[in-house]
């Protein structure tokens, strides 16, 4: 890959995910999601995650402000290696790349007390939403049973679960996850 090619690929992935969330959360055009400048390099209290929700404060002047009612921090990952076997080879290890991604997302979400979500895409596949099992259970209490396919990955018992709460991860297709959530509940500030 040419120099800077991976960064461009990651930025394109973030823009696509931002577009997906914009259509779901702001269907009437009252806001949009944007990539965090510097790929999440800002102060985590001001801009947690890779993608941030913005709503229009004044539609005439196009002035926008951060939408603090959006309940999640979104970390985007685009698997670099064309060989998907490398991704799955370390899957059942405590050092799996997936746990590292969730730790990064959890670190962002702790500043703002929101649900950490990682949206990743393996080489030429669909976007997958990864959420901690405890958060997924809370969402299921609010929105009912998830009707799509659910995959789980837990840490090994010998090492136990981590103090940060990352024990079991839940994976679902992003399109199914977005359809499952009733976004209007969050916009009204009910939760």
C-alpha positions, 0 to 999 in steps of 0.5 A: 500500500502506498504511503498514507494509503491506510489513513485514507482508507480509515478516513473513508470508512469513518465517513461511510459509518458517519453517513449510516448513523446520520441517516438513522439518527437524523432522518429529517436532516436536523443534524449529522455525524462527522469524523473527529479531526485528527482521528480522535486526537482531540480532548476526549471530553470534548470529542470522544471517539472517531465520529461525533453527532452534531445538530443544527443550532441554526439551520439558516446560518448552518451553525452546528453544536455537538449533540450531547444526547447521542448515547454512544461513543463510536470507534471505527476500525477497518481491518488492514490485512487482506488476509482475514485469517490473520484476524481470526487466528488470535480471536480466542486469545486475551491479546486479541485485537478486538479487546484492544479496540474495545479498550480504546472505545471504553477509554473514550466513553468513560469521559462522557459516560456513554455506551462504547461501540466499535464499528469495524469492517473486515476486508470487503465485508459488511460493517459489524457493531461490537458492544460489551455484553453488559451494555447489549443487555441494557439495550435489550431491556429498552428495545426488546429482543434483538432479532438478528444474528448475535455472536459472542466472544469472551475472555478465557476463564483462567485469566478471569475478567478484567476490572474494566468490565470487558469480559464478553463482547457481542457482535451484530451487523451494524445495519441490524443494530441500527434498525433495532434501536429506537433513536427517538427515545434518545433524542427526547432524553428519556434515558 
